[in-house]
Amino acid sequence: MAQIPSKQQILDWVAEHPDASSKRDIAKAFGIKGAERIELKRLLKELEAEGKFERRRRQYQDAEKLPPVTVLRLEAPDAQGDLFARPLEWQGEGPEPRILFSPLKSDPALGQGDRLLARLIPVQGEDYQYQARFIRRISVSPQKIIGIFRKDTEGGRILPIDKGQDKEWRVKADATHGAQPGELVEAEQIGPKGRMGLPLARVTERLGDPSAPRAVSLIAIHQHGIPDEFPDKVLAEAEAAKPATMKGREDLRDLPLITIDPADARDHDDAVAAIIEEDGGATVWVAIADVAYYVRPGTALDREAWKRGNSSYFPDRVVPMLPDALSGDLCSLHEGVDRPVIAVKMRLDPQGNKAGHSFHRGMMRSPASLSYEQAQAAADGNPDEQTAPLVDAAIKPLWHAYDLLKQARSRRQPLELDLPERRIELMPDGRVKSVNFRERFDAHKLIEECMVLANVAAAEELTRRQRPLLFRVHEEPTLEKIEALREVAQSSGFNLAKGQVLQTSHLNRLLGQAEGSDFDELINISTLRSMTQAYYHPENYGHFGLALKSYAHFTSPIRRYSDLVVHRALITAHKWGKDGLSEGEIDRLPETATHISETERRSMAAERDTTDRYLAAYLADRVGTEMTGRISGIQRFGAFIKLDETGADGLLPIREIGNEYFHFDPEAQMLIGSETGLEIGIGQRVTVRLAEAIPTTGGLLLELIELEGNTLPQGPRKSKRGRPLRRKPTQARLAEVKRAAKRKRKRR
């Protein structure tokens, strides 16, 4: 009789023979036959229940190791262009192993999201545990789904939480990943439609209770693929960083460089100071955290910062570009401590024009970290205990410089949009306490003008020295978008001139016409929507919105990778050290520009979705309540309403508007009633009833009560069921309705 092996002996055998680890292989290896197989089976089941094993296609594998051949999903290239992959079926309790994918010239082109079967080679002494070799491609970029899991007898279903996506996904019993009913999950498509016509999906990650505190931002983070956990090596590098010394730096510690930020800011990456000159001009200093000193090219910190591209900000959390040891400590310009900076000294003439500038790598020590409210109160003659000693040395000179900068801004005529910023305040348990609009002070505008001036100086400096950099580009709006804006302006009673090269001053005149009127916010929003999206590029195409020929981001390297690139370019240009922009980075600037432009849009979409969900959660208890608002958009399927109290956007479906057929006029951005000729267009005031608020999607559905203070005119007769008979108008009738509407608009 063969001796039954111990659990440890079985584990050792499986580790040494991963390709021969079925129950039959193990029995054969230990000479186990007949009835003894029952005892072996019991041991294997115990190991499986203890998490030491997992069973895969009749073979047992060490749950803390990957099999020699496994299915991987490719991640985006890192800052060095290396491809890493994630195992799709990792079941271990420890951190997921890091896998470097090493393609051969003969391998097909592969990209982020592709799934492949690969052979794994264990690696020692690197920041990854396996190297992967291509065997064959399984699929290309499967669709991702975030939703609520519902269990059934055959596995389960996933109810997506995305707006506009109402189809369910089926999950087979062996693809649930242990998801529990009602749990929020991330999944991916694994095949075409299955039973009952529903597409098939596999759960890849369990995200927990969707109604739990602070789950709202977590949904957006996973939905948009924002990395929110730092690898161990990145954290280790950040923790090992030492404070910078004075070597190679100018001593700027006597300058009254103060930081002015929101009261709840955790990091301070910019500080400002000013000196009033005898001719009435000023010298302005802008000092920026020297992040390049700590984040060197080729390090794990740099690869992770490139991958993230920027920090993402949510009402309940920040997903930073850099670990807190840097972003919240060594790189943050805290009060009373020495901090390394790259500073720009700018000379303003008495008219506010920049007469010259110079860049310096130095060490500063801020005398104070102020909030916007504190700085504004001190400038208004109401200093507190902290700001009183700074009024003459720091506050008054800065406000003098701001007066000069306002003169230059007035001549330059950048786009003067005035859009209130919403502030969602949360209670300790994560529920929304209030939704307010942030108060905007001159202190905000002072900092903005100083940052713009510093960014211009950085772009000009590197252009003059013929050094590669990333420009911040904002191109002119398209003719189609300007025509759409002109229609909105005309329907609101304003004018946007035709027949001339568009300049920001023309748009500012339109904004000035609307200022103080009922259409103020609408014209601001419509103007913003007409703009193209800004992006990063190695070539300079100017910045239309700021009315600047040359512009680069220099002032926020803690939270934007673009600024870190500009800092490194300045270090190289001034020969300040070996931590400048390398030749490899210069070659990859086009790829970096595209990547960080995409990560910026990803963060903006996630932040917007999170705000929508918080607003829907806040309003969920007020379903049935009447609210006022203004029509902010028109589509064939209905109208979008911006609610006055919260600034939330809700949908008024066309089925909820009147008792007649409504024609959609895309040129005039109007819905026109076929029987009454009623015009429903952008800018009109409405009273609506909140019919539905869906926190998981952020959707708000509304019912129309009044339009411009009037109830809707009665349309055609109703059917026996009480529903309106929506009769589509004839072409002749439709043409007459449109002509009448056009004549009516011209008379305004």
C-alpha positions in Angstrom: 0.0 0.0 0.0 1.4 3.3 -1.1 1.7 6.0 1.6 -0.7 9.0 1.1 1.3 12.1 0.5 1.0 15.2 2.8 -0.5 18.4 1.6 2.9 20.0 1.4 4.2 17.1 -0.8 1.3 17.6 -3.2 1.9 21.3 -3.4 5.6 20.7 -4.1 4.8 18.2 -6.8 2.3 20.6 -8.6 4.9 23.5 -8.4 7.5 21.3 -10.1 5.2 19.7 -12.6 2.7 22.4 -13.7 2.0 20.6 -17.0 1.2 17.3 -15.3 -1.0 18.2 -12.3 -4.3 16.4 -12.9 -5.6 14.1 -10.2 -4.5 11.1 -12.3 -1.0 12.6 -12.7 -0.7 13.1 -8.9 -2.0 9.6 -8.1 0.5 8.1 -10.6 3.4 10.1 -9.2 2.8 8.9 -5.6 1.7 5.3 -6.6 -1.8 5.7 -5.3 -4.3 3.1 -6.6 -7.8 1.8 -5.9 -9.6 2.9 -2.7 -6.7 5.2 -1.8 -7.8 7.6 -4.5 -10.7 8.5 -2.3 -8.3 9.9 0.3 -6.3 11.7 -2.3 -9.5 13.3 -3.7 -10.4 14.5 -0.2 -6.9 16.1 0.3 -7.2 17.9 -3.1 -10.6 19.2 -2.2 -9.3 20.5 1.2 -6.4 22.3 -0.6 -8.9 23.8 -3.0 -11.1 25.0 -0.2 -8.1 26.5 1.6 -7.3 28.5 -1.5 -4.0 26.7 -2.0 -5.2 25.2 -5.3 -7.6 26.1 -8.0 -8.9 23.5 -10.4 -8.6 24.3 -14.1 -9.8 21.8 -16.7 -9.1 18.8 -14.5 -5.7 20.1 -13.5 -4.7 21.6 -10.1 -2.6 24.7 -10.0 -1.0 26.6 -7.2 -3.4 29.5 -6.7 -0.4 31.9 -6.0 1.3 31.0 -9.3 0.3 31.2 -12.9 0.3 28.2 -15.2 3.0 28.0 -18.0 0.3 28.8 -20.6 -2.4 31.3 -19.8 -4.7 33.9 -21.2 -3.6 37.6 -20.9 -5.0 41.0 -21.6 -2.6 43.6 -22.9 -2.3 47.0 -21.1 -1.4 50.3 -22.6 2.3 50.9 -23.3 4.2 52.6 -20.4 6.4 55.6 -20.7 9.3 53.5 -22.1 7.1 51.8 -24.7 7.0 48.5 -22.8 3.9 46.3 -23.0 2.6 44.7 -19.8 -0.3 42.3 -19.5 -2.7 41.2 -16.9 -3.7 37.5 -16.3 -7.5 37.1 -16.9 -7.9 34.3 -14.3 -5.7 35.3 -11.4 -7.2 33.7 -8.2 -4.3 34.2 -5.7 -4.8 36.2 -2.5 -1.5 38.1 -3.0 -1.0 41.0 -5.5 -1.5 40.2 -9.1 1.8 39.3 -10.8 3.3 41.7 -13.3 3.9 40.3 -16.7 6.1 41.8 -19.4 5.0 41.0 -22.9 8.0 40.6 -25.3 6.8 40.4 -28.9 8.9 39.0 -31.7 9.2 40.6 -35.1 7.1 37.7 -36.5 4.2 38.4 -34.0 1.1 40.3 -35.3 0.5 43.9 -34.2 -1.1 43.9 -30.8 -2.5 46.7 -28.7 -4.2 47.6 -25.5 -7.2 45.4 -24.7 -6.2 42.6 -27.0 -6.4 39.1 -25.4 -3.9 36.4 -26.3 -2.7 33.0 -25.3 0.9 33.2 -24.1 3.7 31.1 -22.6 5.0 32.4 -19.3 8.6 32.4 -18.2 9.3 33.1 -14.5 11.7 36.0 -14.0 13.8 36.9 -10.9 15.3 40.2 -9.9 13.1 42.5 -12.0 10.1 44.6 -11.3 7.9 42.0 -13.0 7.5 38.3 -12.2 6.9 36.8 -15.7 7.9 37.3 -19.3 5.3 36.4 -21.9 5.8 34.9 -25.4 3.0 35.1 -27.9 1.2 31.9 -28.9 -2.0 33.1 -30.6 -4.5 35.9 -30.5 -7.8 35.1 -28.9 -9.8 38.3 -29.5 -9.3 42.1 -30.0 -10.3 44.7 -27.4 -13.4 43.1 -25.9 -16.2 45.5 -24.8 -16.2 46.3 -21.1 -19.3 46.6 -19.0 -19.9 48.0 -15.5 -23.2 46.9 -14.0 -25.2 45.3 -11.3 -25.0 41.5 -11.0 -28.3 39.6 -10.7 -28.0 35.9 -10.0 -30.2 33.2 -11.6 -30.2 29.4 -12.0 -27.9 29.5 -15.0 -25.4 32.0 -13.7 -26.6 35.5 -13.8 -27.2 38.8 -15.6 -25.5 42.2 -15.6 -27.6 45.3 -15.7 -25.4 48.0 -17.2 -25.2 51.4 -15.4 -24.2 53.4 -18.5 -26.8 56.0 -19.6 -28.4 54.9 -22.8 -27.4 51.2 -22.5 -30.4 49.2 -21.5 -29.6 45.8 -22.8 -28.6 43.1 -20.2 -25.7 40.7 -20.5 -25.8 37.0 -19.6 -23.1 35.5 -17.4 -22.6 31.7 -17.4 -22.2 29.9 -14.0 -18.5 29.4 -14.5 -17.9 33.1 -15.4 -19.4 34.9 -12.4 -16.0 35.3 -10.6 -17.9 34.7 -7.3 -20.1 37.8 -7.8 -23.0 38.2 -5.3 -26.5 39.4 -6.1 -26.8 43.2 -6.2 -23.0 43.6 -6.4 -21.3 46.1 -8.7 -19.1 44.3 -11.2 -16.8 44.9 -14.1 -17.1 42.5 -16.9 -16.1 42.0 -20.5 -17.8 40.5 -23.6 -16.8 36.9 -24.3 -18.9 36.0 -27.3 -21.9 36.8 -29.5 -25.5 36.6 -28.4 -26.4 33.5 -26.3 -29.7 32.2 -25.1 -32.6 34.6 -25.2 -30.6 36.9 -27.6 -28.5 38.4 -24.8 -24.7 38.9 -25.3 -22.4 36.9 -23.1 -20.0 38.4 -20.6 -17.4 37.3 -18.1 -17.1 39.0 -14.7 -13.5 40.2 -14.3 -13.7 42.2 -11.1 -16.1 42.6 -8.2 -16.5 46.2 -7.0 -18.8 45.8 -4.0 -22.0 47.4 -3.0 -23.1 50.1 -5.5 -25.0 51.9 -2.8 -22.1 52.0 -0.4 -20.6 55.4 0.6 -18.3 56.8 -2.0 -19.1 54.1 -4.5 -20.1 56.8 -7.0 -16.6 57.8 -8.0 -15.4 54.2 -7.8 -17.9 53.4 -10.6 -16.5 56.1 -12.8 -12.9 55.2 -12.0 -13.4 51.6 -13.2 -15.8 52.5 -16.0 -13.2 54.8 -17.6 -10.2 52.6 -16.8 -8.4 55.1 -14.5 -5.5 53.5 -12.6 -6.2 54.0 -8.9 -3.6 51.8 -7.1 0.1 52.4 -7.3 2.4 49.4 -7.9 4.6 48.5 -4.9 7.8 49.5 -6.7 6.3 53.0 -7.5 5.4 53.5 -3.8 8.8 52.2 -2.7 10.6 54.7 -5.0 8.4 57.6 -3.6 9.0 56.6 0.0 12.8 56.4 -0.6 13.0 59.9 -2.0 15.1 62.3 0.0 14.7 66.1 0.3 16.6 68.1 -2.3 19.7 70.0 -1.3 21.0 73.5 -2.3 23.5 72.0 -4.7 23.1 73.7 -8.1 20.3 75.9 -6.8 19.7 79.7 -6.2 18.6 80.7 -2.8 15.1 82.2 -3.2 14.1 81.7 0.5 14.0 85.4 1.2 11.3 86.0 -1.4 7.7 86.3 0.0 6.5 83.4 -2.2 3.0 82.5 -0.8 0.7 79.8 -2.0 -3.0 80.6 -2.6 -5.3 77.6 -3.1 -8.7 76.2 -2.2 -9.1 75.8 1.6 -9.3 72.0 1.3 -6.2 71.7 -1.0 -3.8 68.9 -0.1 -1.0 69.8 -2.4 0.5 73.2 -3.3 2.5 73.2 -6.6 2.7 76.9 -7.3 3.7 80.0 -5.2 3.6 83.7 -6.2 5.3 86.9 -5.2 5.5 90.5 -6.6 7.7 93.6 -6.2 6.3 97.0 -7.1 8.8 98.9 -9.3 9.5 102.7 -9.2 8.1 103.2 -12.8 4.7 101.8 -11.7 5.4 98.4 -13.2 6.1 95.2 -11.3 8.3 92.1 -11.1 6.3 88.9 -10.7 7.8 85.6 -9.4 6.0 82.3 -10.1 7.7 79.3 -8.4 6.7 75.8 -9.3 7.5 72.6 -7.5 10.6 70.9 -9.0 8.9 67.5 -9.6 11.6 66.6 -12.2 14.2 66.4 -9.4 12.2 63.5 -7.9 10.7 61.8 -10.9 13.5 60.9 -13.3 13.1 59.4 -16.8 13.1 55.6 -16.9 12.0 55.1 -13.3 8.9 53.2 -12.1 7.6 56.6 -10.9 8.0 58.1 -14.3 6.4 55.1 -16.1 3.4 55.3 -13.7 3.0 59.1 -14.1 3.1 58.8 -17.9 0.5 56.0 -17.7 -1.9 58.1 -15.6 -1.2 61.3 -17.5 -2.8 63.5 -14.9 -4.6 63.5 -11.6 -8.4 63.0 -11.5 -10.5 64.9 -9.0 -13.8 63.7 -7.6 -16.0 65.1 -4.8 -14.9 62.4 -2.4 -11.4 61.5 -3.5 -8.4 62.4 -5.7 -6.7 59.8 -7.9 -3.3 61.4 -8.0 -0.6 61.2 -10.7 2.1 60.8 -8.1 2.1 59.0 -4.7 1.3 61.0 -1.6 4.9 60.9 -0.4 5.6 63.2 -3.3 2.4 65.0 -4.2 1.4 65.7 -0.6 4.9 66.1 0.9 8.2 66.5 -0.8 6.8 68.2 -3.9 4.3 70.3 -2.1 5.2 73.9 -1.3 4.2 73.7 2.3 4.5 76.7 4.7 7.8 77.1 6.5 9.8 74.3 4.9 12.5 74.4 2.2 11.2 73.1 -1.2 13.0 72.9 -4.5 11.4 74.9 -7.4 11.8 76.0 -10.9 10.9 79.7 -10.9 10.3 82.3 -13.5 10.9 86.0 -12.9 8.8 88.3 -15.1 9.1 92.0 -15.6 5.8 93.9 -16.3 5.9 97.5 -17.7 3.3 100.1 -16.4 0.8 98.9 -19.0 1.0 95.3 -17.9 3.0 94.0 -20.8 5.6 91.4 -20.2 8.9 93.2 -20.8 11.2 90.2 -20.1 11.6 87.0 -18.1 14.3 84.6 -16.8 14.1 81.1 -15.4 15.8 79.9 -12.2 16.3 76.6 -10.4 16.2 77.4 -6.8 15.1 76.7 -3.2 12.2 78.5 -1.6 10.5 78.6 1.8 6.9 79.9 1.8 6.0 82.2 4.7 2.3 81.2 4.4 -0.2 78.8 2.7 -3.4 80.8 2.2 -6.8 80.0 1.0 -8.5 82.1 -1.6 -10.9 83.5 1.0 -8.0 84.5 3.3 -6.1 86.3 0.5 -9.2 88.1 -0.7 -10.1 89.3 2.8 -6.6 90.6 3.4 -6.7 92.4 0.0 -10.0 93.9 1.0 -8.6 95.3 4.2 -9.7 92.5 6.6 -6.6 90.5 7.3 -6.6 87.7 9.9 -3.8 86.8 12.3 -2.0 84.9 9.6 -2.3 87.4 6.8 -1.8 90.6 8.7 2.1 90.5 8.6 1.9 89.7 4.9 -0.2 92.6 3.7 2.6 95.1 2.8 5.2 92.5 1.8 3.1 90.1 -0.3 -0.6 90.9 -0.6 -0.5 94.6 -1.8 2.3 94.0 -4.4 0.4 91.0 -5.8 -2.8 93.0 -6.2 -0.8 95.8 -7.8 0.6 93.3 -10.3 -2.9 92.0 -10.9 -4.2 95.5 -11.8 -1.4 95.6 -14.5 -2.3 92.1 -15.8 -5.9 93.1 -16.1 -4.9 95.9 -18.4 -3.0 93.5 -20.7 -5.8 91.0 -20.6 -8.3 93.7 -21.6 -6.2 94.5 -24.7 -5.6 90.8 -25.5 -9.3 89.9 -25.3 -9.2 86.2 -24.3 -12.6 84.5 -24.2 -14.5 85.8 -21.2 -16.7 82.8 -20.3 -18.5 83.1 -17.0 -19.6 79.6 -15.9 -20.3 79.0 -12.2 -18.5 76.0 -10.8 -20.6 73.5 -8.9 -19.4 72.3 -5.5 -20.8 69.1 -4.2 -20.4 68.8 -0.4 -20.6 65.3 1.1 -21.5 64.1 4.5 -19.1 61.8 6.4 -21.1 58.7 5.2 -20.7 59.8 1.5 -24.2 61.1 0.9 -24.7 64.5 -0.7 -25.2 67.2 1.9 -25.6 70.2 -0.5 -25.0 71.3 -4.1 -23.7 74.9 -4.3 -21.9 77.1 -6.7 -18.3 78.2 -5.8 -17.8 81.9 -5.1 -15.3 83.4 -7.4 -12.9 86.1 -6.1 -10.3 88.4 -7.5 -7.8 86.1 -5.7 -8.8 83.3 -8.2 -8.3 85.6 -11.2 -5.0 86.8 -9.8 -3.6 83.3 -9.6 -5.0 82.4 -13.1 -3.3 85.5 -14.7 0.0 84.7 -13.0 -0.1 81.1 -14.2 -1.0 82.1 -17.8 1.9 84.6 -17.8 4.3 81.9 -16.5 3.0 79.4 -19.1 3.6 81.9 -21.9 7.1 82.6 -20.7 7.9 78.8 -20.7 6.7 78.4 -24.2 8.6 81.4 -25.4 11.8 80.5 -23.6 11.9 77.0 -25.1 10.9 78.2 -28.6 13.7 80.8 -28.4 16.2 78.2 -27.4 14.9 75.8 -30.1 14.2 73.0 -27.6 11.5 70.4 -28.2 8.4 70.7 -25.9 4.7 70.0 -25.7 2.5 73.0 -26.5 -1.1 73.4 -25.2 -3.1 73.9 -28.4 -6.6 75.3 -28.8 -7.7 75.7 -32.4 -10.4 77.9 -33.8 -14.0 76.6 -33.7 -15.4 75.1 -37.0 -17.8 77.1 -39.2 -20.5 74.6 -38.4 -20.3 75.2 -34.7 -20.2 78.9 -35.1 -23.3 78.8 -37.3 -25.0 76.8 -34.5 -24.0 79.3 -31.9 -25.3 82.1 -34.2 -28.7 80.4 -34.4 -28.8 80.1 -30.6 -27.9 83.8 -30.3 -30.5 84.9 -32.7 -33.3 82.8 -31.1 -32.3 84.5 -27.8 -32.5 88.0 -29.3 -28.7 88.6 -29.7 -26.4 89.0 -32.6 -23.1 87.4 -33.7 -21.7 89.2 -36.7 -21.0 87.4 -40.0 -18.5 87.9 -42.7 -15.2 88.4 -40.8 -12.4 86.3 -39.4 -13.6 85.1 -36.1 -11.8 86.5 -33.0 -12.4 86.0 -29.3 -13.4 89.7 -29.2 -16.5 88.9 -31.4 -17.5 86.2 -29.0 -16.9 88.5 -26.0 -19.3 91.0 -27.5 -22.0 88.3 -27.7 -21.3 87.4 -24.1 -21.5 91.0 -23.1 -24.9 91.4 -24.8 -26.3 88.4 -22.7 -24.7 89.5 -19.4 -27.3 90.0 -16.8 -30.2 88.8 -18.9 -32.2 85.6 -18.6 -30.0 84.1 -21.3 -26.7 84.8 -19.6 -25.9 81.2 -18.6 -27.3 79.8 -21.9 -25.1 81.9 -24.1 -22.0 81.1 -22.0 -22.7 77.3 -22.2 -23.5 77.5 -25.9 -20.3 79.4 -26.6 -18.3 76.8 -24.6 -19.9 74.0 -26.6 -18.9 75.7 -29.9 -15.2 75.6 -28.9 -12.9 72.8 -30.1 -11.2 70.7 -27.4 -7.7 71.8 -26.4 -4.9 69.2 -26.7 -1.2 68.7 -26.4 1.1 68.7 -29.5 4.9 69.1 -30.2 4.0 71.6 -32.9 2.7 75.1 -32.0 -0.8 75.9 -33.5 -1.6 78.7 -31.0 -4.3 79.0 -28.3 -7.5 80.6 -29.6 -9.4 80.8 -26.3 -6.6 82.6 -24.6 -5.8 84.7 -27.7 -2.1 83.7 -27.4 0.3 82.7 -30.2 2.4 80.4 -28.0 1.3 78.5 -24.8 2.6 75.6 -22.8 1.6 74.0 -19.5 4.4 74.6 -16.9 2.6 75.4 -13.6 1.2 72.0 -12.4 3.8 69.2 -12.7 2.4 67.4 -9.6 -0.9 66.7 -11.4 -0.1 66.9 -15.2 2.6 65.0 -17.0 2.7 67.7 -19.7 4.1 70.2 -17.2 6.8 67.6 -16.2 7.9 67.4 -19.8 8.2 71.2 -20.0 10.2 71.3 -16.8 12.6 68.7 -18.1 12.9 70.7 -21.4 13.8 73.8 -19.3 16.4 71.8 -17.3 18.0 70.6 -20.6 17.9 74.0 -22.2 19.6 75.7 -19.1 22.0 72.8 -18.5 20.9 72.5 -14.9 21.5 68.8 -14.5 21.1 65.3 -15.9 17.4 65.0 -15.1 16.3 66.9 -18.2 14.5 65.7 -21.3 16.2 62.7 -22.8 16.6 61.9 -26.5 14.3 58.9 -26.1 11.6 61.2 -24.6 12.1 63.7 -27.4 11.5 60.9 -30.0 8.3 59.9 -28.3 6.8 63.4 -27.8 4.1 62.8 -30.5 3.1 59.6 -28.8 3.2 61.3 -25.3 1.1 64.2 -26.6 -1.6 61.9 -27.9 -1.6 59.7 -24.8 -1.9 62.5 -22.2 -4.6 64.3 -24.3 -6.6 61.1 -24.1 -6.0 60.6 -20.4 -7.1 64.2 -19.8 -10.4 63.5 -21.7 -10.8 60.3 -19.8 -10.6 62.1 -16.5 -13.0 64.8 -17.6 -15.5 62.2 -18.6 -15.2 60.3 -15.3 -15.5 63.5 -13.3 -18.6 64.6 -15.3 -20.2 61.2 -14.9 -19.5 61.2 -11.1 -21.1 64.7 -10.8 -24.2 63.5 -12.7 -24.5 60.5 -10.4 -24.1 62.5 -7.2 -26.7 65.0 -8.4 -29.1 62.2 -9.3 -28.6 60.7 -5.8 -29.2 64.1 -4.3 -32.4 64.5 -6.2 -33.7 61.0 -5.8 -35.7 61.9 -2.7 -37.4 64.7 -4.6 -39.1 62.7 -7.3 -42.5 64.3 -8.0 -41.3 67.8 -7.1 -41.7 70.7 -9.5 -38.5 72.6 -10.5 -37.6 75.5 -12.8 -35.0 75.5 -15.4 -34.0 76.5 -18.9 -33.8 74.4 -22.2 -30.1 73.9 -22.9 -30.3 71.5 -25.8 -32.7 70.1 -28.4 -32.6 66.7 -30.1 -35.0 64.7 -32.1 -35.9 62.6 -29.1 -36.6 65.5 -26.7 -35.1 68.5 -24.9 -32.3 68.8 -22.3 -33.2 71.0 -19.3 -30.6 72.7 -17.0 -32.2 73.0 -13.6 -31.8 76.3 -11.8 -31.2 75.1 -8.2 -28.4 72.5 -8.8 -27.3 73.1 -12.4 -28.1 69.4 -13.1 -29.1 68.4 -16.7 -32.3 66.3 -17.2 -34.0 64.9 -20.2 -37.5 65.9 -21.2 -38.5 63.1 -23.6 -40.5 64.2 -26.6 -43.4 61.9 -25.5 -43.9 64.2 -22.5 -44.3 67.3 -24.6 -47.9 68.2 -25.6 -50.4 66.1 -27.5 -49.2 66.6 -31.0 -46.4 65.6 -33.4 -43.2 67.7 -33.0 -40.9 68.2 -35.9 -37.2 68.6 -35.2 -35.5 71.5 -37.0 -31.7 70.9 -36.6 -30.8 74.3 -38.1 -32.9 76.3 -35.7 -32.4 73.8 -32.9 -36.1 73.7 -32.3 -39.0 71.3 -31.9 -42.1 72.7 -33.8 -45.6 71.5 -33.2 -47.4 70.2 -36.3 -50.9 71.4 -35.3 -50.3 74.5 -33.2 -46.9 75.7 -34.6 -45.6 75.8 -31.0 -41.9 76.4 -30.9 -39.7 74.8 -28.3 -36.1 76.0 -28.4 -32.9 76.6 -26.6 -33.1 79.3 -23.9 -36.8 79.0 -23.0 -37.8 78.9 -19.4 -39.7 75.8 -18.2 -41.3 74.4 -15.1 -40.9 70.6 -15.0 -41.7 67.8 -12.6 -38.9 65.4 -11.7 -40.3 62.0 -12.9 -37.2 59.8 -12.2 -33.7 60.1 -10.8 -31.4 57.1 -11.3 -28.2 57.4 -9.1 -26.4 54.4 -10.7 -26.5 56.1 -14.2 -26.9 59.7 -13.3 -30.0 60.0 -15.4 -32.8 62.5 -14.7 -36.2 62.2 -16.5 -38.5 65.2 -16.5 -42.2 66.0 -17.3 -43.1 69.4 -18.8 -45.6 71.5 -16.8 -45.1 75.1 -18.2 -43.3 76.6 -21.1 -42.4 80.3 -20.7 -44.9 80.6 -17.9 -47.8 79.1 -20.0 -49.3 75.6 -20.0 -49.0 73.9 -23.4 -51.8 74.5 -25.9 -54.1 71.5 -26.5 -53.2 69.5 -29.6 -55.3 66.9 -31.4 -57.8 64.7 -29.9 -56.7 61.7 -27.8 -57.2 58.0 -28.4 -59.5 55.8 -26.4 -56.6 55.0 -24.1 -56.1 58.6 -23.3 -52.9 58.9 -25.3 -52.4 61.6 -27.9 -52.9 60.7 -31.5 -49.5 61.7 -32.8 -50.3 62.4 -36.5 -47.2 63.1 -38.6 -47.8 66.3 -40.7 -47.8 66.2 -44.5 -44.8 67.7 -46.3 -46.8 70.8 -47.3 -48.0 71.4 -43.7 -44.5 70.9 -42.4 -43.0 73.4 -44.8 -45.6 76.0 -43.8 -45.0 75.4 -40.1 -41.2 75.9 -40.7 -41.8 79.1 -42.8 -44.0 80.5 -40.1 -41.5 79.8 -37.4 -38.7 81.4 -39.4 -40.8 84.6 -40.0 -41.5 84.7 -36.3 -37.8 84.5 -35.4 -36.9 87.3 -37.9 -39.5 89.7 -36.3 -37.8 89.3 -32.9 
